[in-house]
Amino acid sequence: MWNTRKTIGVITGGAGVFFARIDVFLSLEKTLLFSLNALGMVLALAGIAIYATGMPSALKRFKACPACFTKNDAAAVACKKCKKIFPEATSE
């Protein structure tokens, strides 16, 4: 699934790679070239970080009711729809 943070991360990272490799496109004095390369590396790392914040942090666990197949929280003892108690809850 694609979202806004992933898009911004890809654009920022792409801009960073462009600035880090700007010496391929332009011939500039060394001081300016070094500054643009440093800016490019920072932008590329920021793009990776922004992209990573758009990734899902964890999958939500659930269990399905054996009677009605409704999704319930993993810690549930009984089904939220049919109220049937789960077999593993009674074995404790």
N, CA and C atoms as an extended XYZ file, in Angstrom:
276
Properties=species:S:1:pos:R:3:atomname:S:1:resname:S:1:resid:I:1 pbc="F F F"
N         0.851       -1.174        0.000 N   MET     1
C         0.000        0.000        0.000 CA  MET     1
C         0.897        1.237        0.000 C   MET     1
N         0.535        2.209       -0.788 N   TRP     2
C         1.324        3.424       -0.952 CA  TRP     2
C         0.632        4.559       -0.222 C   TRP     2
N         1.380        5.378        0.484 N   ASN     3
C         0.778        6.496        1.196 CA  ASN     3
C         1.625        7.758        1.015 C   ASN     3
N         1.198        8.859        1.614 N   THR     4
C         1.845       10.150        1.429 CA  THR     4
C         3.273       10.156        1.951 C   THR     4
N         3.518        9.553        3.106 N   ARG     5
C         4.872        9.551        3.661 CA  ARG     5
C         5.845        8.798        2.762 C   ARG     5
N         5.399        7.707        2.166 N   LYS     6
C         6.262        6.980        1.249 CA  LYS     6
C         6.592        7.837        0.031 C   LYS     6
N         5.596        8.549       -0.491 N   THR     7
C         5.810        9.411       -1.649 CA  THR     7
C         6.803       10.523       -1.327 C   THR     7
N         6.612       11.186       -0.199 N   ILE     8
C         7.526       12.256        0.210 CA  ILE     8
C         8.924       11.694        0.438 C   ILE     8
N         9.022       10.517        1.021 N   GLY     9
C        10.327        9.888        1.245 CA  GLY     9
C        11.059        9.579       -0.047 C   GLY     9
N        10.335        9.075       -1.045 N   VAL    10
C        10.958        8.762       -2.328 CA  VAL    10
C        11.420       10.042       -3.020 C   VAL    10
N        10.607       11.082       -2.986 N   ILE    11
C        10.971       12.352       -3.622 CA  ILE    11
C        12.184       12.977       -2.915 C   ILE    11
N        12.176       12.975       -1.591 N   THR    12
C        13.291       13.534       -0.830 CA  THR    12
C        14.570       12.734       -1.070 C   THR    12
N        14.458       11.431       -1.062 N   GLY    13
C        15.628       10.587       -1.325 CA  GLY    13
C        16.166       10.784       -2.730 C   GLY    13
N        15.259       10.902       -3.702 N   GLY    14
C        15.692       11.155       -5.084 CA  GLY    14
C        16.405       12.484       -5.232 C   GLY    14
N        15.875       13.516       -4.562 N   ALA    15
C        16.538       14.819       -4.584 CA  ALA    15
C        17.911       14.726       -3.922 C   ALA    15
N        18.002       13.954       -2.858 N   GLY    16
C        19.281       13.775       -2.181 CA  GLY    16
C        20.311       13.103       -3.070 C   GLY    16
N        19.900       12.072       -3.782 N   VAL    17
C        20.824       11.385       -4.696 CA  VAL    17
C        21.254       12.341       -5.808 C   VAL    17
N        20.322       13.146       -6.318 N   PHE    18
C        20.662       14.124       -7.355 CA  PHE    18
C        21.722       15.101       -6.859 C   PHE    18
N        21.514       15.662       -5.663 N   PHE    19
C        22.477       16.626       -5.131 CA  PHE    19
C        23.802       15.964       -4.762 C   PHE    19
N        23.756       14.727       -4.301 N   ALA    20
C        24.995       14.034       -3.944 CA  ALA    20
C        25.829       13.735       -5.195 C   ALA    20
N        25.160       13.547       -6.315 N   ARG    21
C        25.868       13.230       -7.559 CA  ARG    21
C        25.815       14.376       -8.566 C   ARG    21
N        25.670       15.600       -8.096 N   ILE    22
C        25.545       16.744       -8.989 CA  ILE    22
C        26.831       17.005       -9.772 C   ILE    22
N        27.958       16.491       -9.284 N   ASP    23
C        29.217       16.674       -9.999 CA  ASP    23
C        29.217       16.007      -11.368 C   ASP    23
N        28.322       15.049      -11.569 N   VAL    24
C        28.194       14.412      -12.877 CA  VAL    24
C        27.590       15.389      -13.890 C   VAL    24
N        26.700       16.251      -13.428 N   PHE    25
C        25.981       17.157      -14.315 CA  PHE    25
C        26.647       18.522      -14.471 C   PHE    25
N        27.288       19.013      -13.412 N   LEU    26
C        27.859       20.352      -13.424 CA  LEU    26
C        29.314       20.315      -12.969 C   LEU    26
N        30.093       21.250      -13.461 N   SER    27
C        31.456       21.404      -12.944 CA  SER    27
C        31.481       22.681      -12.110 C   SER    27
N        31.595       22.499      -10.818 N   LEU    28
C        31.547       23.609       -9.871 CA  LEU    28
C        32.848       23.658       -9.087 C   LEU    28
N        33.063       24.755       -8.363 N   GLU    29
C        34.250       24.835       -7.525 CA  GLU    29
C        34.111       23.855       -6.359 C   GLU    29
N        35.241       23.453       -5.797 N   LYS    30
C        35.251       22.367       -4.816 CA  LYS    30
C        34.442       22.667       -3.559 C   LYS    30
N        34.461       23.897       -3.084 N   THR    31
C        33.742       24.229       -1.854 CA  THR    31
C        32.233       24.072       -2.053 C   THR    31
N        31.723       24.598       -3.150 N   LEU    32
C        30.299       24.488       -3.443 CA  LEU    32
C        29.917       23.040       -3.724 C   LEU    32
N        30.769       22.327       -4.430 N   LEU    33
C        30.502       20.928       -4.744 CA  LEU    33
C        30.443       20.078       -3.482 C   LEU    33
N        31.370       20.328       -2.543 N   PHE    34
C        31.371       19.594       -1.275 CA  PHE    34
C        30.090       19.872       -0.497 C   PHE    34
N        29.658       21.137       -0.476 N   SER    35
C        28.432       21.502        0.239 CA  SER    35
C        27.219       20.818       -0.365 C   SER    35
N        27.140       20.798       -1.686 N   LEU    36
C        26.006       20.142       -2.342 CA  LEU    36
C        26.029       18.635       -2.126 C   LEU    36
N        27.214       18.044       -2.134 N   ASN    37
C        27.308       16.600       -1.860 CA  ASN    37
C        26.851       16.282       -0.437 C   ASN    37
N        27.270       17.106        0.521 N   ALA    38
C        26.856       16.894        1.910 CA  ALA    38
C        25.350       17.067        2.050 C   ALA    38
N        24.807       18.102        1.414 N   LEU    39
C        23.351       18.313        1.430 CA  LEU    39
C        22.629       17.124        0.817 C   LEU    39
N        23.172       16.601       -0.263 N   GLY    40
C        22.565       15.444       -0.912 CA  GLY    40
C        22.533       14.217       -0.029 C   GLY    40
N        23.619       13.975        0.693 N   MET    41
C        23.650       12.813        1.586 CA  MET    41
C        22.647       12.964        2.724 C   MET    41
N        22.541       14.176        3.255 N   VAL    42
C        21.571       14.419        4.331 CA  VAL    42
C        20.147       14.231        3.805 C   VAL    42
N        19.864       14.760        2.619 N   LEU    43
C        18.528       14.599        2.037 CA  LEU    43
C        18.213       13.136        1.742 C   LEU    43
N        19.187       12.392        1.251 N   ALA    44
C        18.954       10.976        0.963 CA  ALA    44
C        18.645       10.198        2.237 C   ALA    44
N        19.389       10.457        3.304 N   LEU    45
C        19.114        9.782        4.582 CA  LEU    45
C        17.763       10.210        5.151 C   LEU    45
N        17.427       11.493        5.001 N   ALA    46
C        16.121       11.963        5.468 CA  ALA    46
C        15.002       11.292        4.668 C   ALA    46
N        15.215       11.114        3.381 N   GLY    47
C        14.221       10.433        2.551 CA  GLY    47
C        13.985        9.005        2.996 C   GLY    47
N        15.061        8.318        3.351 N   ILE    48
C        14.924        6.943        3.855 CA  ILE    48
C        14.147        6.934        5.166 C   ILE    48
N        14.460        7.881        6.044 N   ALA    49
C        13.761        7.951        7.335 CA  ALA    49
C        12.282        8.277        7.147 C   ALA    49
N        11.968        9.208        6.260 N   ILE    50
C        10.571        9.567        6.008 CA  ILE    50
C         9.829        8.383        5.403 C   ILE    50
N        10.460        7.693        4.471 N   TYR    51
C         9.844        6.518        3.849 CA  TYR    51
C         9.554        5.451        4.905 C   TYR    51
N        10.504        5.257        5.824 N   ALA    52
C        10.325        4.234        6.857 CA  ALA    52
C         9.172        4.559        7.791 C   ALA    52
N         8.897        5.849        8.035 N   THR    53
C         7.768        6.188        8.902 CA  THR    53
C         6.435        5.892        8.232 C   THR    53
N         6.436        5.732        6.923 N   GLY    54
C         5.212        5.387        6.219 CA  GLY    54
C         4.919        3.901        6.205 C   GLY    54
N         5.863        3.091        6.674 N   MET    55
C         5.675        1.643        6.705 CA  MET    55
C         4.828        1.271        7.919 C   MET    55
N         4.028        0.231        7.804 N   PRO    56
C         3.256       -0.194        8.974 CA  PRO    56
C         4.196       -0.689       10.071 C   PRO    56
N         3.923       -0.276       11.310 N   SER    57
C         4.831       -0.611       12.400 CA  SER    57
C         4.677       -2.052       12.873 C   SER    57
N         3.488       -2.572       12.891 N   ALA    58
C         3.278       -3.952       13.339 CA  ALA    58
C         1.951       -4.454       12.796 C   ALA    58
N         1.888       -5.729       12.617 N   LEU    59
C         0.638       -6.333       12.201 CA  LEU    59
C        -0.223       -6.576       13.424 C   LEU    59
N        -1.490       -6.290       13.311 N   LYS    60
C        -2.393       -6.516       14.427 CA  LYS    60
C        -2.789       -7.992       14.449 C   LYS    60
N        -2.637       -8.598       15.577 N   ARG    61
C        -2.980      -10.015       15.734 CA  ARG    61
C        -4.464      -10.147       16.078 C   ARG    61
N        -5.057      -11.206       15.584 N   PHE    62
C        -6.452      -11.469       15.890 CA  PHE    62
C        -6.661      -12.973       15.891 C   PHE    62
N        -7.805      -13.371       16.407 N   LYS    63
C        -8.208      -14.776       16.311 CA  LYS    63
C        -9.632      -14.825       15.803 C   LYS    63
N        -9.906      -15.826       15.006 N   ALA    64
C       -11.241      -15.993       14.440 CA  ALA    64
C       -12.056      -16.932       15.315 C   ALA    64
N       -13.314      -16.584       15.476 N   CYS    65
C       -14.226      -17.431       16.249 CA  CYS    65
C       -14.470      -18.724       15.469 C   CYS    65
N       -14.357      -19.885       16.116 N   PRO    66
C       -14.597      -21.140       15.404 CA  PRO    66
C       -16.066      -21.352       15.024 C   PRO    66
N       -16.977      -20.638       15.665 N   ALA    67
C       -18.398      -20.806       15.375 CA  ALA    67
C       -18.887      -19.873       14.264 C   ALA    67
N       -18.568      -18.565       14.389 N   CYS    68
C       -19.115      -17.596       13.425 CA  CYS    68
C       -18.044      -16.929       12.557 C   CYS    68
N       -16.773      -17.249       12.783 N   PHE    69
C       -15.637      -16.746       12.010 CA  PHE    69
C       -15.464      -15.223       12.078 C   PHE    69
N       -15.907      -14.601       13.161 N   THR    70
C       -15.721      -13.168       13.374 CA  THR    70
C       -14.301      -12.916       13.883 C   THR    70
N       -13.678      -11.829       13.410 N   LYS    71
C       -12.349      -11.457       13.906 CA  LYS    71
C       -12.479      -10.874       15.307 C   LYS    71
N       -11.637      -11.366       16.217 N   ASN    72
C       -11.586      -10.881       17.594 CA  ASN    72
C       -10.142      -10.535       17.941 C   ASN    72
N        -9.949       -9.728       18.971 N   ASP    73
C        -8.600       -9.430       19.442 CA  ASP    73
C        -7.904      -10.721       19.852 C   ASP    73
N        -6.577      -10.724       19.781 N   ALA    74
C        -5.815      -11.925       20.127 CA  ALA    74
C        -5.982      -12.306       21.591 C   ALA    74
N        -6.249      -11.339       22.460 N   ALA    75
C        -6.387      -11.616       23.890 CA  ALA    75
C        -7.828      -11.905       24.296 C   ALA    75
N        -8.729      -11.927       23.337 N   ALA    76
C       -10.146      -12.127       23.672 CA  ALA    76
C       -10.386      -13.523       24.238 C   ALA    76
N       -11.306      -13.597       25.193 N   VAL    77
C       -11.681      -14.871       25.807 CA  VAL    77
C       -12.954      -15.404       25.163 C   VAL    77
N       -13.824      -14.491       24.726 N   ALA    78
C       -15.085      -14.873       24.091 CA  ALA    78
C       -15.275      -14.035       22.827 C   ALA    78
N       -16.064      -14.560       21.907 N   CYS    79
C       -16.341      -13.873       20.648 CA  CYS    79
C       -17.184      -12.627       20.906 C   CYS    79
N       -16.852      -11.539       20.226 N   LYS    80
C       -17.596      -10.299       20.419 CA  LYS    80
C       -18.964      -10.326       19.726 C   LYS    80
N       -19.154      -11.251       18.774 N   LYS    81
C       -20.439      -11.310       18.073 CA  LYS    81
C       -21.373      -12.358       18.686 C   LYS    81
N       -20.908      -13.600       18.759 N   CYS    82
C       -21.799      -14.667       19.228 CA  CYS    82
C       -21.612      -14.987       20.714 C   CYS    82
N       -20.615      -14.381       21.353 N   LYS    83
C       -20.335      -14.528       22.794 CA  LYS    83
C       -19.904      -15.936       23.201 C   LYS    83
N       -19.549      -16.781       22.218 N   LYS    84
C       -19.076      -18.119       22.543 CA  LYS    84
C       -17.661      -18.029       23.111 C   LYS    84
N       -17.392      -18.774       24.185 N   ILE    85
C       -16.063      -18.776       24.823 CA  ILE    85
C       -15.131      -19.636       23.994 C   ILE    85
N       -13.920      -19.119       23.788 N   PHE    86
C       -12.936      -19.842       22.988 CA  PHE    86
C       -12.422      -21.066       23.736 C   PHE    86
N       -12.151      -22.158       23.043 N   PRO    87
C       -11.705      -23.397       23.702 CA  PRO    87
C       -10.412      -23.231       24.497 C   PRO    87
N        -9.451      -22.452       23.991 N   GLU    88
C        -8.182      -22.298       24.710 CA  GLU    88
C        -8.343      -21.484       26.004 C   GLU    88
N        -9.415      -20.729       26.112 N   ALA    89
C        -9.670      -19.958       27.330 CA  ALA    89
C       -10.168      -20.860       28.459 C   ALA    89
N       -10.856      -21.943       28.141 N   THR    90
C       -11.385      -22.843       29.159 CA  THR    90
C       -10.356      -23.851       29.643 C   THR    90
N        -9.268      -24.066       28.871 N   SER    91
C        -8.271      -25.067       29.258 CA  SER    91
C        -7.308      -24.573       30.323 C   SER    91
N        -7.366      -23.307       30.678 N   GLU    92
C        -6.440      -22.743       31.671 CA  GLU    92
C        -6.851      -23.077       33.085 C   GLU    92
